[in-house]
């Protein structure tokens, strides 16, 4: 009775292993697709953050250029 119980319990496990062996390519392909979606999403967020930072940097540099222009104008220093 006990041996029959063990054989019946191991059968689903063997079936899963057989399915895994038969569909290895499909499983890896699906995993790769999921990983690609994750990397794309992460890269998209990184690109958005960098473009926002670049826009802020440009605004700061424009403000500094205007301030330097005003200082040069008031001190009569000719720009190079």
TIVO-2410 file (N, C-alpha, C; in nm, 3 decimals):
# residues 80
REC num residu      c1      c2      c3 atome chaine
REC   1      X   0.082  -0.119   0.000     N      A
REC   1      X   0.000   0.000   0.000    CA      A
REC   1      X   0.087   0.126   0.000     C      A
REC   2      X   0.191   0.125   0.079     N      A
REC   2      X   0.277   0.243   0.089    CA      A
REC   2      X   0.350   0.271  -0.042     C      A
REC   3      X   0.400   0.172  -0.110     N      A
REC   3      X   0.470   0.189  -0.235    CA      A
REC   3      X   0.378   0.249  -0.342     C      A
REC   4      X   0.255   0.204  -0.343     N      A
REC   4      X   0.158   0.258  -0.439    CA      A
REC   4      X   0.132   0.406  -0.409     C      A
REC   5      X   0.128   0.443  -0.284     N      A
REC   5      X   0.106   0.581  -0.243    CA      A
REC   5      X   0.222   0.669  -0.292     C      A
REC   6      X   0.344   0.622  -0.277     N      A
REC   6      X   0.461   0.699  -0.320    CA      A
REC   6      X   0.462   0.713  -0.472     C      A
REC   7      X   0.429   0.607  -0.544     N      A
REC   7      X   0.426   0.614  -0.689    CA      A
REC   7      X   0.321   0.713  -0.736     C      A
REC   8      X   0.206   0.713  -0.672     N      A
REC   8      X   0.100   0.806  -0.711    CA      A
REC   8      X   0.136   0.950  -0.679     C      A
REC   9      X   0.211   0.973  -0.571     N      A
REC   9      X   0.252   1.109  -0.536    CA      A
REC   9      X   0.359   1.161  -0.630     C      A
REC  10      X   0.448   1.074  -0.677     N      A
REC  10      X   0.557   1.117  -0.762    CA      A
REC  10      X   0.514   1.137  -0.907     C      A
REC  11      X   0.404   1.079  -0.945     N      A
REC  11      X   0.359   1.088  -1.084    CA      A
REC  11      X   0.334   1.232  -1.128     C      A
REC  12      X   0.263   1.316  -1.052     N      A
REC  12      X   0.246   1.455  -1.097    CA      A
REC  12      X   0.379   1.530  -1.109     C      A
REC  13      X   0.470   1.499  -1.018     N      A
REC  13      X   0.600   1.565  -1.022    CA      A
REC  13      X   0.675   1.526  -1.150     C      A
REC  14      X   0.670   1.398  -1.184     N      A
REC  14      X   0.734   1.352  -1.308    CA      A
REC  14      X   0.668   1.415  -1.430     C      A
REC  15      X   0.537   1.427  -1.424     N      A
REC  15      X   0.466   1.491  -1.536    CA      A
REC  15      X   0.510   1.635  -1.553     C      A
REC  16      X   0.527   1.708  -1.443     N      A
REC  16      X   0.574   1.847  -1.452    CA      A
REC  16      X   0.714   1.853  -1.509     C      A
REC  17      X   0.800   1.762  -1.466     N      A
REC  17      X   0.936   1.760  -1.520    CA      A
REC  17      X   0.935   1.729  -1.669     C      A
REC  18      X   0.849   1.639  -1.712     N      A
REC  18      X   0.838   1.606  -1.853    CA      A
REC  18      X   0.790   1.727  -1.933     C      A
REC  19      X   0.691   1.796  -1.881     N      A
REC  19      X   0.643   1.917  -1.948    CA      A
REC  19      X   0.752   2.023  -1.956     C      A
REC  20      X   0.827   2.036  -1.848     N      A
REC  20      X   0.935   2.133  -1.846    CA      A
REC  20      X   1.040   2.098  -1.951     C      A
REC  21      X   1.073   1.971  -1.960     N      A
REC  21      X   1.170   1.927  -2.060    CA      A
REC  21      X   1.120   1.951  -2.202     C      A
REC  22      X   0.994   1.926  -2.226     N      A
REC  22      X   0.938   1.940  -2.361    CA      A
REC  22      X   0.923   2.086  -2.403     C      A
REC  23      X   0.892   2.173  -2.309     N      A
REC  23      X   0.864   2.313  -2.342    CA      A
REC  23      X   0.971   2.408  -2.290     C      A
REC  24      X   1.094   2.364  -2.285     N      A
REC  24      X   1.203   2.448  -2.234    CA      A
REC  24      X   1.218   2.574  -2.319     C      A
REC  25      X   1.217   2.560  -2.450     N      A
REC  25      X   1.234   2.677  -2.538    CA      A
REC  25      X   1.123   2.778  -2.518     C      A
REC  26      X   1.001   2.730  -2.505     N      A
REC  26      X   0.889   2.821  -2.487    CA      A
REC  26      X   0.897   2.894  -2.353     C      A
REC  27      X   0.938   2.821  -2.251     N      A
REC  27      X   0.951   2.883  -2.118    CA      A
REC  27      X   1.059   2.989  -2.119     C      A
REC  28      X   1.173   2.958  -2.181     N      A
REC  28      X   1.283   3.055  -2.187    CA      A
REC  28      X   1.243   3.175  -2.272     C      A
REC  29      X   1.172   3.152  -2.382     N      A
REC  29      X   1.126   3.261  -2.467    CA      A
REC  29      X   1.031   3.353  -2.390     C      A
REC  30      X   0.938   3.296  -2.319     N      A
REC  30      X   0.845   3.377  -2.240    CA      A
REC  30      X   0.918   3.455  -2.131     C      A
REC  31      X   1.012   3.388  -2.064     N      A
REC  31      X   1.091   3.457  -1.961    CA      A
REC  31      X   1.172   3.572  -2.020     C      A
REC  32      X   1.229   3.550  -2.139     N      A
REC  32      X   1.303   3.656  -2.205    CA      A
REC  32      X   1.215   3.772  -2.244     C      A
REC  33      X   1.094   3.742  -2.289     N      A
REC  33      X   1.001   3.848  -2.324    CA      A
REC  33      X   0.962   3.931  -2.202     C      A
REC  34      X   0.937   3.865  -2.091     N      A
REC  34      X   0.904   3.936  -1.967    CA      A
REC  34      X   1.022   4.022  -1.922     C      A
REC  35      X   1.143   3.968  -1.930     N      A
REC  35      X   1.263   4.044  -1.893    CA      A
REC  35      X   1.282   4.164  -1.986     C      A
REC  36      X   1.258   4.145  -2.116     N      A
REC  36      X   1.270   4.254  -2.211    CA      A
REC  36      X   1.171   4.366  -2.178     C      A
REC  37      X   1.049   4.331  -2.142     N      A
REC  37      X   0.950   4.433  -2.105    CA      A
REC  37      X   0.993   4.510  -1.981     C      A
REC  38      X   1.050   4.439  -1.884     N      A
REC  38      X   1.097   4.505  -1.762    CA      A
REC  38      X   1.211   4.601  -1.793     C      A
REC  39      X   1.308   4.556  -1.873     N      A
REC  39      X   1.423   4.641  -1.907    CA      A
REC  39      X   1.377   4.763  -1.988     C      A
REC  40      X   1.284   4.741  -2.082     N      A
REC  40      X   1.232   4.853  -2.161    CA      A
REC  40      X   1.164   4.956  -2.073     C      A
REC  41      X   1.084   4.909  -1.979     N      A
REC  41      X   1.014   4.999  -1.888    CA      A
REC  41      X   1.114   5.078  -1.803     C      A
REC  42      X   1.215   5.010  -1.753     N      A
REC  42      X   1.317   5.076  -1.671    CA      A
REC  42      X   1.395   5.176  -1.754     C      A
REC  43      X   1.432   5.140  -1.877     N      A
REC  43      X   1.507   5.231  -1.964    CA      A
REC  43      X   1.423   5.352  -2.000     C      A
REC  44      X   1.294   5.331  -2.024     N      A
REC  44      X   1.206   5.443  -2.056    CA      A
REC  44      X   1.200   5.543  -1.941     C      A
REC  45      X   1.190   5.492  -1.819     N      A
REC  45      X   1.187   5.580  -1.702    CA      A
REC  45      X   1.320   5.654  -1.688     C      A
REC  46      X   1.432   5.585  -1.711     N      A
REC  46      X   1.563   5.649  -1.703    CA      A
REC  46      X   1.576   5.759  -1.806     C      A
REC  47      X   1.534   5.734  -1.930     N      A
REC  47      X   1.541   5.835  -2.035    CA      A
REC  47      X   1.454   5.956  -2.000     C      A
REC  48      X   1.338   5.932  -1.943     N      A
REC  48      X   1.251   6.043  -1.903    CA      A
REC  48      X   1.316   6.126  -1.793     C      A
REC  49      X   1.373   6.060  -1.695     N      A
REC  49      X   1.440   6.133  -1.586    CA      A
REC  49      X   1.558   6.215  -1.638     C      A
REC  50      X   1.635   6.158  -1.729     N      A
REC  50      X   1.751   6.230  -1.783    CA      A
REC  50      X   1.708   6.350  -1.865     C      A
REC  51      X   1.602   6.336  -1.944     N      A
REC  51      X   1.556   6.450  -2.024    CA      A
REC  51      X   1.501   6.561  -1.934     C      A
REC  52      X   1.436   6.525  -1.826     N      A
REC  52      X   1.387   6.626  -1.731    CA      A
REC  52      X   1.504   6.699  -1.666     C      A
REC  53      X   1.606   6.624  -1.627     N      A
REC  53      X   1.725   6.684  -1.566    CA      A
REC  53      X   1.797   6.775  -1.664     C      A
REC  54      X   1.807   6.732  -1.789     N      A
REC  54      X   1.873   6.814  -1.891    CA      A
REC  54      X   1.796   6.944  -1.914     C      A
REC  55      X   1.664   6.938  -1.917     N      A
REC  55      X   1.583   7.059  -1.935    CA      A
REC  55      X   1.603   7.156  -1.818     C      A
REC  56      X   1.608   7.103  -1.698     N      A
REC  56      X   1.632   7.189  -1.581    CA      A
REC  56      X   1.770   7.252  -1.586     C      A
REC  57      X   1.870   7.175  -1.630     N      A
REC  57      X   2.007   7.227  -1.641    CA      A
REC  57      X   2.013   7.340  -1.743     C      A
REC  58      X   1.944   7.324  -1.856     N      A
REC  58      X   1.941   7.429  -1.958    CA      A
REC  58      X   1.879   7.556  -1.902     C      A
REC  59      X   1.771   7.543  -1.828     N      A
REC  59      X   1.707   7.661  -1.770    CA      A
REC  59      X   1.800   7.732  -1.671     C      A
REC  60      X   1.871   7.654  -1.591     N      A
REC  60      X   1.965   7.714  -1.495    CA      A
REC  60      X   2.077   7.785  -1.567     C      A
REC  61      X   2.131   7.722  -1.673     N      A
REC  61      X   2.239   7.785  -1.749    CA      A
REC  61      X   2.192   7.912  -1.819     C      A
REC  62      X   2.070   7.914  -1.870     N      A
REC  62      X   2.017   8.036  -1.932    CA      A
REC  62      X   2.005   8.148  -1.829     C      A
REC  63      X   1.956   8.115  -1.711     N      A
REC  63      X   1.943   8.216  -1.606    CA      A
REC  63      X   2.080   8.270  -1.566     C      A
REC  64      X   2.179   8.182  -1.556     N      A
REC  64      X   2.314   8.226  -1.520    CA      A
REC  64      X   2.373   8.314  -1.631     C      A
REC  65      X   2.347   8.280  -1.756     N      A
REC  65      X   2.397   8.360  -1.868    CA      A
REC  65      X   2.335   8.499  -1.865     C      A
REC  66      X   2.206   8.506  -1.839     N      A
REC  66      X   2.140   8.636  -1.829    CA      A
REC  66      X   2.198   8.719  -1.715     C      A
REC  67      X   2.218   8.656  -1.602     N      A
REC  67      X   2.274   8.728  -1.488    CA      A
REC  67      X   2.415   8.777  -1.517     C      A
REC  68      X   2.497   8.693  -1.581     N      A
REC  68      X   2.633   8.736  -1.616    CA      A
REC  68      X   2.630   8.850  -1.718     C      A
REC  69      X   2.535   8.842  -1.812     N      A
REC  69      X   2.522   8.951  -1.910    CA      A
REC  69      X   2.488   9.083  -1.842     C      A
REC  70      X   2.399   9.078  -1.745     N      A
REC  70      X   2.362   9.200  -1.672    CA      A
REC  70      X   2.481   9.253  -1.593     C      A
REC  71      X   2.555   9.163  -1.528     N      A
REC  71      X   2.673   9.206  -1.450    CA      A
REC  71      X   2.776   9.268  -1.543     C      A
REC  72      X   2.801   9.208  -1.659     N      A
REC  72      X   2.896   9.264  -1.754    CA      A
REC  72      X   2.850   9.399  -1.805     C      A
REC  73      X   2.722   9.414  -1.826     N      A
REC  73      X   2.668   9.541  -1.874    CA      A
REC  73      X   2.689   9.651  -1.770     C      A
REC  74      X   2.665   9.621  -1.644     N      A
REC  74      X   2.679   9.722  -1.538    CA      A
REC  74      X   2.824   9.752  -1.502     C      A
REC  75      X   2.913   9.659  -1.526     N      A
REC  75      X   3.054   9.682  -1.492    CA      A
REC  75      X   3.136   9.724  -1.615     C      A
REC  76      X   3.070   9.738  -1.729     N      A
REC  76      X   3.135   9.779  -1.854    CA      A
REC  76      X   3.247   9.685  -1.897     C      A
REC  77      X   3.231   9.558  -1.869     N      A
REC  77      X   3.328   9.461  -1.915    CA      A
REC  77      X   3.276   9.407  -2.048     C      A
REC  78      X   3.361   9.408  -2.145     N      A
REC  78      X   3.318   9.359  -2.275    CA      A
REC  78      X   3.327   9.207  -2.276     C      A
REC  79      X   3.226   9.142  -2.329     N      A
REC  79      X   3.232   8.995  -2.334    CA      A
REC  79      X   3.333   8.949  -2.438     C      A
REC  80      X   3.389   8.838  -2.416     N      A
REC  80      X   3.492   8.787  -2.508    CA      A
REC  80      X   3.432   8.734  -2.632     C      A
***
